[in-house]
């Protein structure tokens, strides 16, 4: 009997990470996803994955707190054993990130101007826009599929042609 692959997607409850998780599920890959603070949103994503016929579980993780990684790894092991009856995952998709963290008195207007940052990024991509979740999820799912079995040792940028 063929066993389904399992992917761990950090930041998999919303945005690009959610699209990655759903795209993986569409390829028949089961998902362990992480969320930072919105458990309800994460559980909704789990439900969407399950509706696609795959198993999924959501675990809390703050990637900015590296001291929590040891406990998190134990949570992953437990989730794999109870939710998937296995002791390993096949793919790690490091999607979650952190952003600027500074006292408000030390934060500049430029650091908080998201529209200006989006405009800048759009100006340096060949496609003239910022990336959307749908631009990334399918590529990641492809790379985790058997269709990509001959792709090895490559650096694949999904940037819309940034800095071309």
GROMACS elastic network, one bead per residue, 0.5 to 0.9 nm:
[ bonds ]
;  ai    aj funct       b0    kb
    4    28     6  0.69057   500
    4    29     6  0.60538   500
    4    30     6  0.67688   500
    4    54     6  0.89619   500
    5    28     6  0.77227   500
    5    29     6  0.51790   500
    5    30     6  0.61751   500
    5    31     6  0.86439   500
    5    89     6  0.71256   500
    5    90     6  0.59519   500
    5    91     6  0.80185   500
    5   144     6  0.89001   500
    6    29     6  0.56002   500
    6    31     6  0.55791   500
    6    32     6  0.73101   500
    6    84     6  0.87513   500
    6    88     6  0.80276   500
    6    90     6  0.53327   500
    6    91     6  0.65367   500
    6    92     6  0.89928   500
    7    21     6  0.82306   500
    7    24     6  0.78601   500
    7    29     6  0.68116   500
    7    30     6  0.62573   500
    7    32     6  0.61312   500
    7    33     6  0.81181   500
    7    89     6  0.58968   500
    7    90     6  0.57654   500
    7    92     6  0.58696   500
    7    93     6  0.72160   500
    7   144     6  0.84807   500
    8    12     6  0.85326   500
    8    21     6  0.87272   500
    8    30     6  0.87873   500
    8    31     6  0.59559   500
    8    33     6  0.56882   500
    8    34     6  0.79073   500
    8    76     6  0.88900   500
    8    89     6  0.68901   500
    8    90     6  0.79927   500
    8    91     6  0.61367   500
    8    93     6  0.60840   500
    8    94     6  0.82261   500
    9    12     6  0.52546   500
    9    13     6  0.88710   500
    9    17     6  0.67684   500
    9    18     6  0.85796   500
    9    20     6  0.77545   500
    9    21     6  0.66887   500
    9    31     6  0.71133   500
    9    32     6  0.62422   500
    9    34     6  0.64432   500
    9    91     6  0.82486   500
    9    92     6  0.62286   500
    9    94     6  0.63004   500
    9    95     6  0.65649   500
    9    96     6  0.81083   500
   10    13     6  0.84081   500
   10    17     6  0.70600   500
   10    32     6  0.83560   500
   10    33     6  0.57037   500
   10    35     6  0.71139   500
   10    61     6  0.79396   500
   10    63     6  0.84324   500
   10    92     6  0.80741   500
   10    93     6  0.63818   500
   10    94     6  0.53979   500
   10    95     6  0.52196   500
   10    97     6  0.85665   500
   11    14     6  0.69571   500
   11    15     6  0.84431   500
   11    16     6  0.83163   500
   11    17     6  0.53625   500
   11    18     6  0.75215   500
   11    33     6  0.67218   500
   11    34     6  0.51388   500
   11    35     6  0.52374   500
   11    36     6  0.71946   500
   11    61     6  0.83212   500
   11    63     6  0.89335   500
   11    94     6  0.78696   500
   11    95     6  0.56768   500
   11    97     6  0.76259   500
   12    15     6  0.77724   500
   12    16     6  0.75541   500
   12    19     6  0.77780   500
   12    20     6  0.72073   500
   12    21     6  0.60248   500
   12    22     6  0.89741   500
   12    32     6  0.83075   500
   12    34     6  0.55242   500
   12    35     6  0.64564   500
   12    42     6  0.76039   500
   12    45     6  0.80892   500
   12    58     6  0.83807   500
   12    95     6  0.73870   500
   12    96     6  0.75953   500
   13    16     6  0.87805   500
   13    17     6  0.62847   500
   13    19     6  0.86656   500
   13    21     6  0.80821   500
   13    33     6  0.67514   500
   13    34     6  0.66574   500
   13    35     6  0.57050   500
   13    36     6  0.87515   500
   13    38     6  0.82809   500
   13    39     6  0.85937   500
   13    41     6  0.62617   500
   13    43     6  0.79687   500
   13    44     6  0.81264   500
   13    45     6  0.58162   500
   13    46     6  0.81307   500
   13    58     6  0.80150   500
   14    17     6  0.57675   500
   14    19     6  0.74556   500
   14    35     6  0.82951   500
   14    41     6  0.74266   500
   14    42     6  0.75525   500
   14    45     6  0.77823   500
   15    18     6  0.53867   500
   15    19     6  0.64302   500
   15    20     6  0.87558   500
   15   132     6  0.81594   500
   15   133     6  0.57514   500
   16    19     6  0.50940   500
   16    20     6  0.61523   500
   16    21     6  0.86559   500
   16    95     6  0.77538   500
   16   132     6  0.70914   500
   16   134     6  0.73665   500
   16   135     6  0.84573   500
   16   136     6  0.67251   500
   16   137     6  0.67166   500
   17    21     6  0.61472   500
   17    22     6  0.86245   500
   17    33     6  0.84538   500
   17    93     6  0.86794   500
   17    94     6  0.89745   500
   17    95     6  0.59804   500
   17    96     6  0.74243   500
   17   133     6  0.75714   500
   17   136     6  0.88425   500
   17   137     6  0.75467   500
   18    21     6  0.50187   500
   18    22     6  0.61364   500
   18    23     6  0.84331   500
   18    33     6  0.85358   500
   18    42     6  0.88044   500
   18    45     6  0.69184   500
   18   133     6  0.78816   500
   18   137     6  0.81218   500
   19    22     6  0.51644   500
   19    23     6  0.59498   500
   19    24     6  0.84687   500
   19   133     6  0.56176   500
   19   134     6  0.63387   500
   19   135     6  0.89698   500
   19   136     6  0.75569   500
   19   137     6  0.50152   500
   19   138     6  0.80100   500
   20    23     6  0.50762   500
   20    24     6  0.60778   500
   20    25     6  0.86045   500
   20    93     6  0.87044   500
   20    95     6  0.89074   500
   20   133     6  0.77255   500
   20   134     6  0.83206   500
   20   136     6  0.69082   500
   20   138     6  0.68405   500
   20   139     6  0.84465   500
   20   140     6  0.64858   500
   20   141     6  0.67073   500
   21    24     6  0.51722   500
   21    25     6  0.62811   500
   21    26     6  0.87472   500
   21    29     6  0.87710   500
   21    30     6  0.85922   500
   21    31     6  0.64984   500
   21    32     6  0.85057   500
   21    33     6  0.73901   500
   21    45     6  0.83196   500
   21    49     6  0.75661   500
   21   137     6  0.73804   500
   21   141     6  0.82656   500
   22    25     6  0.50195   500
   22    26     6  0.62315   500
   22    27     6  0.87564   500
   22    31     6  0.86780   500
   22    45     6  0.80031   500
   22    48     6  0.74700   500
   22    49     6  0.59378   500
   22    52     6  0.82159   500
   22   137     6  0.76882   500
   22   141     6  0.88731   500
   23    26     6  0.50530   500
   23    27     6  0.64972   500
   23    28     6  0.89445   500
   23    29     6  0.87278   500
   23   134     6  0.89895   500
   23   137     6  0.55581   500
   23   138     6  0.56734   500
   23   139     6  0.87707   500
   23   140     6  0.79683   500
   23   141     6  0.56636   500
   23   142     6  0.86986   500
   24    27     6  0.50962   500
   24    28     6  0.65589   500
   24    29     6  0.52276   500
   24    30     6  0.72980   500
   24    31     6  0.75616   500
   24    49     6  0.89553   500
   24   137     6  0.76880   500
   24   138     6  0.78025   500
   24   140     6  0.76820   500
   24   142     6  0.81609   500
   24   144     6  0.76977   500
   24   145     6  0.84594   500
   25    30     6  0.58890   500
   25    31     6  0.70599   500
   25    49     6  0.59686   500
   25    50     6  0.83355   500
   25    52     6  0.65171   500
   25    53     6  0.76577   500
   25    54     6  0.59422   500
   25    55     6  0.84209   500
   25    56     6  0.88495   500
   25   141     6  0.83967   500
   26    29     6  0.72528   500
   26    49     6  0.82168   500
   26    52     6  0.65077   500
   26    53     6  0.84292   500
   26    54     6  0.83184   500
   26   141     6  0.84028   500
   27   141     6  0.67671   500
   27   142     6  0.80459   500
   27   144     6  0.87203   500
   27   145     6  0.70828   500
   28    52     6  0.85524   500
   28    53     6  0.79159   500
   28    54     6  0.66438   500
   28   145     6  0.88225   500
   29    54     6  0.68454   500
   29    55     6  0.84120   500
   29   141     6  0.85462   500
   29   144     6  0.84371   500
   29   145     6  0.84099   500
   30    49     6  0.81707   500
   30    50     6  0.89751   500
   30    53     6  0.89472   500
   30    54     6  0.52787   500
   30    55     6  0.51811   500
   30    56     6  0.59093   500
   30    57     6  0.89785   500
   30    84     6  0.87106   500
   31    46     6  0.83526   500
   31    49     6  0.78950   500
   31    54     6  0.76725   500
   31    55     6  0.65264   500
   31    57     6  0.66568   500
   31    58     6  0.84923   500
   32    46     6  0.87955   500
   32    55     6  0.85094   500
   32    56     6  0.55615   500
   32    58     6  0.59115   500
   32    59     6  0.74515   500
   32    76     6  0.80408   500
   32    79     6  0.82349   500
   32    80     6  0.82772   500
   32    89     6  0.87055   500
   33    42     6  0.78795   500
   33    45     6  0.89093   500
   33    46     6  0.81975   500
   33    56     6  0.74937   500
   33    57     6  0.63161   500
   33    59     6  0.63194   500
   33    60     6  0.85842   500
   34    42     6  0.75921   500
   34    57     6  0.84562   500
   34    58     6  0.54243   500
   34    60     6  0.54488   500
   34    61     6  0.58441   500
   34    62     6  0.87292   500
   34    96     6  0.83291   500
   35    38     6  0.65776   500
   35    39     6  0.69098   500
   35    41     6  0.84775   500
   35    42     6  0.62483   500
   35    58     6  0.70081   500
   35    59     6  0.63803   500
   35    60     6  0.50510   500
   35    61     6  0.58599   500
   35    62     6  0.76834   500
   35    96     6  0.84636   500
   36    39     6  0.79969   500
   36    59     6  0.86941   500
   36    60     6  0.56887   500
   36    61     6  0.53500   500
   36    62     6  0.53295   500
   36    63     6  0.80184   500
   36    96     6  0.88522   500
   37    40     6  0.89874   500
   37    42     6  0.89547   500
   37    60     6  0.71351   500
   37    61     6  0.82644   500
   37    62     6  0.82753   500
   38    41     6  0.54640   500
   38    42     6  0.64174   500
   38    43     6  0.88304   500
   38    60     6  0.87898   500
   39    43     6  0.60952   500
   39    44     6  0.85702   500
   39    58     6  0.79691   500
   39    59     6  0.84484   500
   39    60     6  0.76778   500
   40    43     6  0.51004   500
   40    44     6  0.62023   500
   40    45     6  0.87222   500
   41    44     6  0.50731   500
   41    45     6  0.63985   500
   41    46     6  0.87599   500
   42    45     6  0.51116   500
   42    46     6  0.63020   500
   42    47     6  0.87169   500
   42    57     6  0.87270   500
   42    58     6  0.60820   500
   42    59     6  0.83697   500
   43    47     6  0.61889   500
   43    48     6  0.86692   500
   43    57     6  0.79326   500
   43    58     6  0.66132   500
   44    47     6  0.50255   500
   44    48     6  0.63398   500
   44    49     6  0.87709   500
   45    48     6  0.50124   500
   45    49     6  0.62895   500
   45    50     6  0.86184   500
   45    56     6  0.87652   500
   45    58     6  0.85124   500
   46    49     6  0.51152   500
   46    50     6  0.61642   500
   46    51     6  0.85794   500
   46    55     6  0.80254   500
   46    56     6  0.54517   500
   46    57     6  0.61403   500
   46    58     6  0.67636   500
   47    50     6  0.50151   500
   47    51     6  0.60965   500
   47    52     6  0.87275   500
   47    56     6  0.79854   500
   48    51     6  0.50158   500
   48    52     6  0.65614   500
   49    52     6  0.51374   500
   49    53     6  0.68305   500
   49    54     6  0.58503   500
   49    55     6  0.69585   500
   49    56     6  0.64477   500
   50    53     6  0.50372   500
   50    55     6  0.55809   500
   50    56     6  0.65197   500
   51    54     6  0.73334   500
   52    55     6  0.89021   500
   55    83     6  0.77440   500
   55    84     6  0.75051   500
   56    83     6  0.78602   500
   56    84     6  0.86398   500
   57    79     6  0.73657   500
   57    80     6  0.89090   500
   57    83     6  0.73466   500
   58    79     6  0.89991   500
   59    72     6  0.82617   500
   59    75     6  0.76086   500
   59    76     6  0.77990   500
   59    79     6  0.85273   500
   60    72     6  0.80684   500
   61    64     6  0.87958   500
   61    65     6  0.84314   500
   61    68     6  0.77723   500
   61    69     6  0.80904   500
   61    72     6  0.69594   500
   62    65     6  0.56062   500
   62    66     6  0.79534   500
   62    68     6  0.75667   500
   62    69     6  0.86819   500
   62    96     6  0.88226   500
   62    98     6  0.89167   500
   63    66     6  0.63943   500
   63    68     6  0.82767   500
   63    69     6  0.80577   500
   63    96     6  0.69498   500
   63    97     6  0.67320   500
   63    98     6  0.70868   500
   64    67     6  0.89408   500
   64    97     6  0.77591   500
   64    98     6  0.61792   500
   65    68     6  0.57836   500
   65    69     6  0.75884   500
   66    69     6  0.54258   500
   66    70     6  0.83609   500
   67    70     6  0.69965   500
   67    71     6  0.84018   500
   68    71     6  0.55854   500
   68    72     6  0.61363   500
   68    73     6  0.87857   500
   69    73     6  0.60833   500
   69    74     6  0.87017   500
   70    73     6  0.52629   500
   70    74     6  0.66281   500
   70    75     6  0.88995   500
   71    74     6  0.51653   500
   71    75     6  0.63933   500
   71    76     6  0.88119   500
   72    76     6  0.62409   500
   72    77     6  0.87007   500
   73    76     6  0.50166   500
   73    77     6  0.62901   500
   73    78     6  0.86810   500
   74    77     6  0.51062   500
   74    78     6  0.62287   500
   74    79     6  0.85718   500
   75    78     6  0.51210   500
   75    79     6  0.60287   500
   75    80     6  0.85226   500
   76    79     6  0.50360   500
   76    80     6  0.60381   500
   76    81     6  0.85402   500
   76    88     6  0.89306   500
   77    80     6  0.51896   500
   77    81     6  0.62243   500
   77    82     6  0.86786   500
   77    86     6  0.86584   500
   77    87     6  0.62598   500
   77    88     6  0.74351   500
   78    81     6  0.51602   500
   78    82     6  0.60865   500
   78    83     6  0.81469   500
   78    87     6  0.83427   500
   79    82     6  0.52542   500
   79    83     6  0.53805   500
   79    84     6  0.73269   500
   79    85     6  0.87311   500
   79    87     6  0.89654   500
   80    83     6  0.54178   500
   80    84     6  0.50557   500
   80    85     6  0.61882   500
   80    86     6  0.55331   500
   80    87     6  0.57124   500
   80    88     6  0.68343   500
   80    89     6  0.77782   500
   81    84     6  0.57467   500
   81    86     6  0.50422   500
   81    87     6  0.57178   500
   81    88     6  0.85991   500
   82    85     6  0.56576   500
   82    86     6  0.80100   500
   83    86     6  0.82561   500
   84    87     6  0.83084   500
   86    89     6  0.81706   500
   89    92     6  0.77149   500
   90   144     6  0.87470   500
   91   144     6  0.70691   500
   93    96     6  0.87325   500
   93   140     6  0.82528   500
   94    97     6  0.81757   500
   98   101     6  0.83992   500
  100   107     6  0.89581   500
  100   111     6  0.77237   500
  100   112     6  0.88350   500
  101   104     6  0.89523   500
  101   107     6  0.86865   500
  102   105     6  0.81609   500
  102   106     6  0.63502   500
  102   107     6  0.61494   500
  103   106     6  0.53504   500
  103   107     6  0.63913   500
  104   107     6  0.50939   500
  104   108     6  0.83364   500
  105   108     6  0.82344   500
  107   110     6  0.83504   500
  107   111     6  0.65261   500
  107   112     6  0.76193   500
  108   111     6  0.53146   500
  108   112     6  0.68819   500
  108   113     6  0.89883   500
  109   112     6  0.53305   500
  109   113     6  0.61750   500
  110   113     6  0.52217   500
  110   114     6  0.83971   500
  110   116     6  0.80121   500
  110   117     6  0.85892   500
  111   114     6  0.78500   500
  111   117     6  0.88073   500
  112   115     6  0.89097   500
  112   116     6  0.89675   500
  112   117     6  0.89024   500
  113   116     6  0.54164   500
  113   117     6  0.64718   500
  113   118     6  0.88572   500
  114   118     6  0.61069   500
  114   119     6  0.85057   500
  115   118     6  0.50647   500
  115   119     6  0.60673   500
  115   120     6  0.85476   500
  116   119     6  0.50248   500
  116   120     6  0.61235   500
  116   121     6  0.86627   500
  117   120     6  0.50247   500
  117   121     6  0.61808   500
  117   122     6  0.85465   500
  118   121     6  0.51569   500
  118   122     6  0.60951   500
  118   123     6  0.85467   500
  118   129     6  0.80432   500
  118   130     6  0.63997   500
  119   122     6  0.51153   500
  119   123     6  0.61576   500
  119   124     6  0.89569   500
  119   129     6  0.78336   500
  119   130     6  0.79862   500
  120   123     6  0.50789   500
  120   124     6  0.66500   500
  121   124     6  0.54195   500
  121   125     6  0.65874   500
  121   128     6  0.82522   500
  121   129     6  0.71827   500
  121   130     6  0.61064   500
  121   162     6  0.78723   500
  122   125     6  0.54660   500
  122   126     6  0.82921   500
  122   127     6  0.76351   500
  122   130     6  0.50062   500
  122   131     6  0.84772   500
  122   162     6  0.84744   500
  123   126     6  0.81087   500
  123   127     6  0.87988   500
  123   128     6  0.56957   500
  123   129     6  0.71294   500
  123   130     6  0.87477   500
  123   162     6  0.87989   500
  124   127     6  0.86871   500
  124   128     6  0.70569   500
  124   129     6  0.85426   500
  124   161     6  0.81293   500
  124   162     6  0.54987   500
  124   163     6  0.53920   500
  124   164     6  0.77443   500
  125   128     6  0.51614   500
  125   129     6  0.65931   500
  125   130     6  0.76281   500
  125   159     6  0.73075   500
  125   160     6  0.56654   500
  125   161     6  0.50806   500
  125   163     6  0.60031   500
  125   164     6  0.70887   500
  126   129     6  0.81314   500
  126   159     6  0.89831   500
  126   160     6  0.60870   500
  126   162     6  0.61565   500
  126   163     6  0.75294   500
  126   164     6  0.65108   500
  127   130     6  0.82638   500
  127   160     6  0.56972   500
  127   161     6  0.67656   500
  127   162     6  0.83612   500
  128   160     6  0.80943   500
  129   132     6  0.89348   500
  129   160     6  0.78883   500
  130   159     6  0.83407   500
  130   160     6  0.77503   500
  131   134     6  0.82078   500
  131   135     6  0.61426   500
  131   136     6  0.77438   500
  131   158     6  0.85030   500
  131   159     6  0.68963   500
  131   160     6  0.68372   500
  132   135     6  0.52884   500
  132   136     6  0.71620   500
  133   136     6  0.55873   500
  133   137     6  0.63500   500
  134   137     6  0.57150   500
  134   138     6  0.69856   500
  135   138     6  0.70218   500
  135   139     6  0.75966   500
  135   158     6  0.76941   500
  135   159     6  0.87701   500
  135   160     6  0.84173   500
  136   139     6  0.54806   500
  136   140     6  0.64628   500
  136   141     6  0.87902   500
  136   158     6  0.65062   500
  136   159     6  0.87023   500
  137   140     6  0.53175   500
  137   141     6  0.61540   500
  137   142     6  0.85826   500
  138   141     6  0.50211   500
  138   142     6  0.60200   500
  138   143     6  0.86159   500
  139   142     6  0.50729   500
  139   143     6  0.62860   500
  139   144     6  0.87657   500
  139   158     6  0.77431   500
  140   143     6  0.51203   500
  140   144     6  0.63733   500
  140   145     6  0.87819   500
  141   144     6  0.51284   500
  141   145     6  0.62835   500
  142   145     6  0.51037   500
  142   146     6  0.79461   500
  142   147     6  0.66443   500
  142   148     6  0.62923   500
  143   146     6  0.80245   500
  143   147     6  0.75679   500
  143   148     6  0.52566   500
  143   149     6  0.80169   500
  143   151     6  0.76860   500
  144   147     6  0.82226   500
  144   148     6  0.69387   500
  144   149     6  0.84676   500
  145   148     6  0.57269   500
  145   149     6  0.72284   500
  146   149     6  0.51464   500
  146   150     6  0.86839   500
  147   150     6  0.79171   500
  147   151     6  0.89237   500
  148   151     6  0.53277   500
  148   152     6  0.84921   500
  149   152     6  0.76594   500
  151   154     6  0.68982   500
  157   160     6  0.83454   500
  157   161     6  0.82973   500
  157   162     6  0.89212   500
  158   161     6  0.77495   500
  158   162     6  0.87989   500
  159   162     6  0.54056   500
  161   164     6  0.56621   500
